[in-house]
Amino acid sequence: MEEKNGSIVRFICIHTIEPKKYDTLCWKGNTTSLVIHGIAMTPAFRRKGIGHTLLTFAEMPAKKEDILFLKTDTYSDKPNRNALFVKTEVQKAGEMSFLGKPYPFFCYEKQLF
C-alpha cells in the first residue's frame, strides 16, 4: 500500500493461496503460483502507469522464491482492469462464476521465467 497526502494511491494483496474455484480451470502453471487477490488504485492516480508498476512489484517475490507463475482474476464487468492485464501480457486462462455475480470472472496467468 502506498499513501500520498493522506490518500491511498495504490494497493495490492498477493500470496500463494488459490481460491478453490481455480481448481476448475486449466492453468498452464499447475505448480505453486503467486496469486493477486486484490489490486486497487485511487481514481485520481489512474492512467499513470501505477497498475503496471503494481504488477511488476507482484513479480518480484515470485522470482525471489522461484515461483514460475502469477495468477489473478477480475470481474468481466471491469474493462479497465481487464485491459491492464492484457496490456501487461498476462494471458487469459479461462472464466469462472463467482460470488453469485451475473457476469463471469476472467482468470489470468503469466509465466514469469
SERO-4910 file (N, C-alpha, C, O; in steps of 0.05 Angstrom, whole numbers):
BEGIN
 pado doro    nc1    nc2    nc3   cac1   cac2   cac3    cc1    cc2    cc3    oc1    oc2    oc3
  Met    A     17    -23      0      0      0      0     18     25      0     38     25     14
  Glu    A     10     45    -15     25     70    -16      5     93    -11    -17     93    -22
  Glu    A     13    111      6     -3    134     12     11    160      2     35    161      1
  Lys    A     -6    179     -6      5    205    -15    -15    226     -6    -39    225    -13
  Asn    A     -6    245     10    -23    266     20    -47    255     36    -69    266     34
  Gly    A    -43    233     50    -64    222     66    -84    204     51   -103    195     63
  Ser    A    -79    200     25    -97    183      9    -82    158      0    -58    160     -6
  Ile    A    -96    136     -2    -83    112    -12    -81    115    -43   -102    119    -56
  Val    A    -57    112    -53    -52    115    -82    -56     88    -95    -68     85   -116
  Arg    A    -44     67    -83    -45     40    -95    -43     19    -73    -33     24    -51
  Phe    A    -54     -4    -80    -55    -26    -61    -54    -52    -77    -66    -54    -98
  Ile    A    -40    -72    -66    -40    -99    -78    -38   -119    -56    -23   -115    -36
  Cys    A    -53   -141    -59    -52   -163    -40    -43   -188    -55    -57   -196    -74
  Ile    A    -21   -200    -47    -11   -224    -62     -2   -245    -41      9   -239    -20
  His    A     -7   -270    -49      3   -293    -34     -1   -318    -50    -11   -317    -73
  Thr    A      5   -341    -38      4   -367    -53    -22   -382    -50    -25   -404    -61
  Ile    A    -41   -372    -35    -66   -386    -31    -85   -380    -54    -92   -358    -60
  Glu    A    -93   -402    -68   -111   -400    -91   -140   -406    -83   -145   -424    -66
  Pro    A   -159   -390    -94   -187   -396    -88   -194   -425    -99   -183   -433   -119
  Lys    A   -211   -439    -85   -219   -466    -94   -231   -465   -122   -228   -485   -136
  Lys    A   -244   -444   -129   -255   -441   -156   -234   -444   -178   -240   -452   -201
  Tyr    A   -209   -438   -172   -187   -441   -191   -183   -470   -200   -172   -475   -221
  Asp    A   -191   -489   -183   -188   -517   -189   -203   -525   -214   -197   -546   -226
  Thr    A   -223   -510   -222   -240   -517   -245   -228   -508   -272   -239   -514   -293
  Leu    A   -206   -494   -271   -193   -483   -295   -169   -499   -304   -156   -512   -287
  Cys    A   -162   -497   -329   -138   -510   -340   -116   -489   -341   -112   -475   -361
  Trp    A   -101   -487   -319    -78   -469   -318    -54   -481   -330    -50   -505   -329
  Lys    A    -37   -465   -342    -11   -474   -352      7   -481   -329     22   -500   -329
  Gly    A      5   -464   -309     22   -467   -285      7   -482   -263     -8   -470   -248
  Asn    A     11   -509   -262     -3   -524   -241     16   -530   -218     13   -550   -204
  Thr    A     34   -511   -213     52   -513   -190     44   -489   -172     25   -475   -177
  Thr    A     59   -487   -150     54   -464   -132     57   -438   -148     77   -434   -162
  Ser    A     37   -421   -146     37   -396   -160     32   -373   -141     21   -378   -119
  Leu    A     41   -350   -148     34   -326   -132      8   -315   -143      5   -312   -167
  Val    A    -11   -309   -125    -37   -301   -134    -43   -272   -125    -39   -265   -101
  Ile    A    -51   -256   -143    -60   -229   -137    -89   -231   -128   -106   -238   -144
  His    A    -95   -224   -103   -122   -225    -93   -136   -198    -92   -160   -197    -88
  Gly    A   -121   -177    -95   -133   -151    -95   -113   -131   -106    -89   -131   -100
  Ile    A   -123   -113   -123   -107    -92   -134   -125    -67   -137   -148    -70   -147
  Ala    A   -116    -45   -128   -133    -21   -130   -115      4   -133    -93      5   -124
  Met    A   -127     24   -146   -114     50   -149   -135     71   -145   -158     68   -153
  Thr    A   -127     93   -132   -144    116   -128   -150    128   -156   -132    131   -172
  Pro    A   -176    133   -162   -183    143   -189   -166    167   -198   -159    169   -222
  Ala    A   -158    185   -181   -143    208   -189   -115    201   -199   -102    216   -213
  Phe    A   -105    177   -192    -79    168   -200    -79    148   -222    -58    137   -230
  Arg    A   -102    142   -233   -104    122   -255    -92    134   -281    -89    158   -284
  Arg    A    -85    116   -299    -73    122   -325    -46    136   -322    -39    153   -339
  Lys    A    -31    129   -302     -5    140   -297     16    118   -294     38    122   -284
  Gly    A      9     93   -303     28     71   -302     28     57   -275     45     39   -271
  Ile    A     11     64   -257     11     52   -230      3     23   -231     15      6   -217
  Gly    A    -16     16   -247    -24    -13   -250     -2    -30   -259      3    -51   -249
  His    A     13    -20   -279     36    -35   -290     57    -38   -268     69    -59   -265
  Thr    A     62    -17   -253     81    -18   -231     73    -38   -210     90    -53   -200
  Leu    A     47    -39   -204     38    -59   -184     42    -87   -194     51   -105   -178
  Leu    A     37    -93   -219     41   -120   -230     71   -127   -230     78   -149   -224
  Thr    A     88   -108   -237    117   -112   -236    125   -118   -207    142   -136   -202
  Phe    A    115   -103   -188    121   -108   -160    112   -136   -151    127   -149   -137
  Ala    A     89   -145   -161     79   -172   -153     98   -194   -163     99   -216   -151
  Glu    A    112   -189   -185    130   -209   -196    155   -213   -179    167   -234   -179
  Met    A    163   -192   -165    189   -193   -150    190   -216   -129    210   -231   -129
  Pro    A    171   -218   -111    173   -240    -92    170   -268   -105    182   -287    -95
  Ala    A    156   -269   -127    153   -295   -141    181   -303   -152    189   -326   -148
  Lys    A    194   -285   -164    221   -291   -175    240   -298   -153    257   -316   -156
  Lys    A    238   -284   -131    256   -289   -108    252   -317    -97    271   -329    -88
  Glu    A    228   -327    -97    221   -353    -86    220   -375   -108    212   -397   -103
  Asp    A    229   -368   -132    229   -387   -155    201   -397   -161    197   -420   -169
  Ile    A    181   -380   -158    154   -386   -166    151   -378   -195    156   -355   -202
  Leu    A    142   -397   -212    142   -393   -241    118   -378   -252    119   -366   -273
  Phe    A     95   -378   -237     71   -366   -248     58   -346   -229     59   -349   -205
  Leu    A     46   -326   -241     30   -306   -227      1   -310   -237     -3   -312   -262
  Lys    A    -18   -312   -219    -46   -316   -226    -64   -294   -214    -57   -282   -194
  Thr    A    -86   -288   -227   -105   -270   -216   -132   -273   -230   -134   -288   -250
  Asp    A   -152   -260   -220   -178   -259   -233   -190   -231   -229   -183   -217   -210
  Thr    A   -208   -224   -246   -223   -199   -242   -250   -202   -256   -254   -217   -274
  Tyr    A   -268   -187   -246   -296   -187   -256   -296   -178   -285   -283   -158   -292
  Ser    A   -310   -192   -302   -311   -185   -330   -323   -158   -336   -318   -146   -357
  Asp    A   -338   -147   -317   -351   -121   -320   -332    -98   -311   -341    -76   -305
  Lys    A   -306   -104   -311   -286    -84   -304   -267    -80   -328   -245    -91   -327
  Pro    A   -275    -65   -348   -259    -64   -373   -231    -53   -369   -213    -62   -382
  Asn    A   -228    -33   -351   -201    -22   -347   -182    -42   -334   -159    -44   -342
  Arg    A   -192    -57   -315   -175    -77   -302   -168    -99   -322   -145   -108   -323
  Asn    A   -187   -108   -338   -181   -129   -358   -161   -118   -378   -144   -133   -387
  Ala    A   -164    -93   -386   -146    -81   -406   -117    -80   -394    -98    -84   -408
  Leu    A   -115    -75   -368    -89    -74   -355    -75   -101   -358    -52   -103   -364
  Phe    A    -90   -123   -352    -77   -149   -354    -69   -156   -382    -48   -167   -387
  Val    A    -86   -150   -401    -79   -155   -429    -55   -139   -438    -37   -149   -451
  Lys    A    -54   -114   -430    -32    -96   -438     -6   -105   -426     15   -101   -438
  Thr    A     -6   -117   -402     18   -125   -389     25   -155   -395     40   -167   -380
  Glu    A     13   -165   -416     20   -192   -426     13   -215   -406     26   -235   -405
  Val    A     -8   -210   -390    -19   -231   -373    -40   -245   -390    -58   -232   -401
  Gln    A    -38   -272   -393    -55   -287   -411    -81   -296   -398    -81   -304   -375
  Lys    A   -102   -294   -413   -128   -304   -403   -127   -334   -401   -121   -348   -421
  Ala    A   -134   -345   -378   -134   -374   -373   -162   -386   -373   -164   -411   -373
  Gly    A   -182   -370   -372   -209   -380   -371   -228   -362   -357   -221   -339   -351
  Glu    A   -252   -372   -351   -273   -357   -338   -285   -374   -316   -285   -399   -318
  Met    A   -296   -361   -296   -310   -376   -275   -332   -359   -264   -332   -334   -265
  Ser    A   -352   -372   -253   -374   -359   -239   -365   -356   -210   -352   -374   -199
  Phe    A   -371   -334   -197   -361   -329   -170   -378   -309   -156   -387   -290   -168
  Leu    A   -383   -314   -131   -397   -295   -113   -426   -289   -122   -437   -268   -114
  Gly    A   -438   -306   -139   -465   -301   -148   -468   -278   -166   -491   -268   -171
  Lys    A   -447   -268   -178   -448   -245   -196   -460   -254   -223   -458   -277   -231
  Pro    A   -474   -235   -236   -487   -242   -262   -468   -246   -285   -476   -259   -304
  Tyr    A   -444   -236   -284   -425   -239   -305   -401   -255   -295   -397   -257   -271
  Pro    A   -386   -268   -313   -364   -285   -304   -340   -268   -294   -338   -244   -300
  Phe    A   -322   -281   -280   -296   -270   -274   -277   -281   -294   -278   -305   -301
  Phe    A   -259   -264   -305   -238   -273   -323   -214   -279   -306   -206   -264   -288
  Cys    A   -201   -302   -312   -178   -311   -298   -153   -308   -316   -155   -314   -340
  Tyr    A   -132   -299   -305   -107   -293   -319    -83   -306   -306    -83   -311   -282
  Glu    A    -63   -312   -323    -37   -321   -312    -14   -311   -329    -18   -304   -352
  Lys    A      9   -310   -316     33   -301   -331     56   -319   -322     61   -322   -298
  Gln    A     70   -330   -341     94   -345   -335    116   -325   -332    121   -308   -350
  Leu    A    130   -326   -310    149   -305   -303    177   -310   -315    190   -291   -323
  Phe    A    186   -335   -316    212   -340   -328    214   -369   -335    234   -379   -345
***
